[in-house]
Amino acid sequence: MMAILILSVADSLMIPKDHSGSGIRIVSSDCKRDAVDLLLKAAGYLEFCVQEVWFTFQQIERFPKGLQDGVLEALSIQALGQGTEVQLGLAVESEKATLSVKRRLACEQLIYFGQAYHCLSGCDMNHGNGMKHLRFIKWKFLEAKAAAYYYHGLILDKGNEPACHVSSVCCFLAAEELLTESKKAGLSFCLAAPVTRSPPLWGAMKYLHQKIPEVASRKSQMYGYLLEEEKALQALPDLPDFQLSLRPDNYALPEMDEAWDRETWKLQNQPLKKHLGDSDDEIELSSDEIGE
């Protein structure tokens, strides 16, 4: 419950608002950073639940399928992936963020959503919103992969060798194809029960939906002759592997209050006759006080 509450607060921070009264609704950078912090906290709650709480319950098979350990673990990792997605959006908006930083964030986002999808693939998702959740993760995975290949291509294109340009074009074309597949996956997510409206583009993908097709077209025309000459080099290069930056916040249950320690409870055993006698004395005392 704490994780869901925190996720709801993080979601509310990402809703565009008119802070200045100008009629323009935006999500401020501070709200985005606060949302990332909340996503890490929610991931910590979910990780603690999986590692320390879930396995202690008996008759786990009677739990709702939405509370399977694989689903909870996927939600924890998904929160990290969405936090990285917000960070990538901030990097795209920043003039100081380098291509290397953007590529790293896109690759990390790809790893997170890949791990989340792997967790869900071992669960029974034929329940409630199960299939919709699975399609959401696939959609975000494809978006992250498109972004990763786009930024990887930009970095490779800075090389001076023909092979670098050929590899970069392969990356751009792969990014364009993945972007097309991500659009289909996003539509599939929206159409899965319960049906939802297609969300507006935001963050890095709002920028990349325009840039990826544009750059892929321009670079393939520019280096088309190299693609013909260097057909042996037309292999899609591997994406670099990075150590993941975001980790769930550490969480531990608070210590039990002494009031809940049954061993310290002391019940006063008093015979009923004595108890009634005490009550009569109190009544008699009260009558005397009234008489005075």
N, C-alpha and C positions, 0 to 999 in steps of 0.2 A: 504494500500500500504506500509506503514511503517513497519507493522508486517511482510508482505511477504518479504520485503527487508532484514529485520533483520534475518528472518529464512533462507534466502538464504546465508547470510554471515556465520551464524552458521553452515550450511551444508558444506560450503567450508572449514571451519576450521577442520571438521571431515574427510576430504579426506587425506589419507596417503601421506606424502611427504618425499623426500630424503633431509633432512636438512644438513647432514654431507658430502654428496657427496660419500658415501660408496656404493650406489646402493640399500640400504635397506630403504624402504618406511614405515614410521611410523606416528602415530598421537601423538604429544608430550603431556605431562600432562598439560602444560600451555595452549595449544590449546583447550584441553578438558574443562578446567576450564573457559576459555573465551567463549566457546560455551554454557556452562551452563548459564553464565551471560546474553548472548544474548537471550537465550530461555526464561529467566525470563522477559527480556525487551519486547520481542514479545508477551508473555502472557499478560503483562500489557496493551499493545496497544489493543489487542483483547478484554480484559475484559472491558476496557474503552468504546470501540465501542459498546459492548452489553449493558452495563449499562447506558451509557450517550448519545449515538448518535443514535443507531439503531431505537429505538422506536419513535424518533422525526420525522422520515420520514413518509410522507403520501403515500398511495397506495403501501404499502409494498408488497402486493401480486404480484406486477409487477416486483419485484426484482428477479434476478437469484436464483435458488434453492440453489446454493452453498453459498449464502449470508443469509440463514435463521439464525435466532438468535441462534437456537440450534446447528447449524454447527459451527458458530463462537465461541460459548461457548466451544464446544468440542475441537476446535483447540487450544483454550487457555489452557484448562486442559491437552490436549495432549502434549503441549510444556513443561508443568511441569513434565509430566510422562517421556518424553524423557530426560529431564534434570536429573531426578532421575536415569534413566537408565545409563547415562554417569557417574554419581557419583558412582553407583554400580560397574561399570567397573573399576573406579579408586580405589575403595576399594578392589576389587579382586587383583589388581596389587600391593597393599600396604601390606607390611608385618606387619604393625602396626594395621591395621583394624581388629577388633575382629569379631567373628561370630555374635554377637548380633547386631553390626553395619550393617553387610551385610544383616542379616535377616530383620532388620528394613527398610533398603533401598528397598529390594525386596517387602516387604509388602506395603510400601508407593507407589511404582511403580504400584503394583496391584490395589490399591485403585484409583489412578489417571486414569488408563486406564479403570477401571470399571465405573468411573464417566463419562468419555468421551463417552464410549459406550452407557451409559444410555441417554446422551444428543442426540446422533445420532438416537437412537431407536425411538424417538418421531418426527423425521423429515422425509420428503419425500426424500429418497436417490436414487430414480430411475431417475438419471440425470447424464450426463457427467461422472465424476470420483466418483460419490457418492458411488456406491457399492464397488469400490476399496478402498475408504477411510474407509468404514465400516469394510471391511475385514482386513485392516491394523491394526485397533484398536483391533479387535478380536485376531489377531496373537500376538500382543504385550501383550495383557491381558493374554493369555495362557503362554507365555514365562515368564512373571512376576510371575504367580501363580506357575509354575514349580520351579522357583528359590526360591520363598518364602517357599515352602514345603521342598525343599532340605536343606536350612539353618535351618529351624525349626527342621528338623529331626536330623541334626548334633548336635544341642543344646540339644534336648531330649535324644540323645544317650549318653550324658555325665552323665546321672543319673545312680544310682546303682540298682534301682528296676527293676525286669523283665518287669513290665508294661511300664517303660520308653523305654526299648529296643523294645518292641512290637510296641509302638506308633511311634518310630523313623523309624522302618521298614515300617510301613504303610505310613509314610510321604515320604520315599524314593521311594516306589512303585508308590505312587500317582504322585510324581514328574516325574518319568519315563514315566508314562502314559500321563501326561500333556505335556511333551516334545514331545512325538510322535504326539499328537494332534496339537501342535504348528507348527510342521514341515508341517503337512497337511494344516493348516491355512495359513502358509507362501507361500506354493505352490498355494493355492487358490487365495491369494492376487496377486501373480505374473501373474497368468493366467487371472485375471479379466481385462477387457478393461480399458485403453490401456495396452496390454501385456508388461511386463517388465522382465528383467533377474533377476534371483535369486541373491540377494546380498550376498557377502561373510560374514561369521561369524565374529563378532567383539565384543569387550568389554567382559562383563561377560558371554554372551552366548557362546562365543568361548571356554571358559573354561568349562562351565556347560554342553555343548553338549558331552563332553568327560567324565566328572566326574559323572554326574547323573546316567547313565547306569552302570558305573563301581561300584559305591558305592551301588546302589540298588541291584546289583547281589551279591556283597560280603556280605553285611549285611543280606540279606534274607537267604543266605546259613549259615551264622554264627548263626543267631537266628531262624532258621527254626523250631527247636524243640519247642521254646517258642510260635511260632505262632500256632503250633498244640495244645499245652497245654493250652494256654490262648486265645482260640477262642472268648470268650466273650469280650475280650479287643481289638479285631481287628476293632475298629472304628477309622476312620480318625479324628485326633484331630483338633480342630479349630485353625486357625491362630490367633496370637495376633493382637489386634487393636491398631494402633499407631496414634498419632496426626501428621498431615502432616507438613513436614518441609518447603517445598518450597512454596513461595507465589509469585504471579505476582508482578512485580515492579509497584509502584504507578505512574500513568501518569495523567497529567492535561494539557489541551490545554493552550498554551501561551496566555498572555493577548493581546487583540486587539491593534494594533498600532493606534496611534492617527490619522494617515493619512486616516484610514478607517472609522472614526467617522463622519457620514454624518451631524450630528447636528452642527459640527464645521466648515463645509465647508461654505465659503463666496464667492459667485460669484459676480464679479464686473460687474454691469449693466452699459453699456456705449452706448449711442445712436450711430447708424450706421454713421450718418453724422459727429459726433465728432470724431469717430474712423477713418473715411476716412481723416478728416482734420489732425489728428495727423500723419497719414501715409504720407500726402503731405509734412508736415513740416519736417519729417525725410528725405524724398527724397531731398527736397530743401537744407537741411543742408548738406547732403552728397555731393551734387553738388558743394556747396561753398567750401567744404573742398578739393575737387578734383582740383577746380580752383586755390586755394592757392598753 
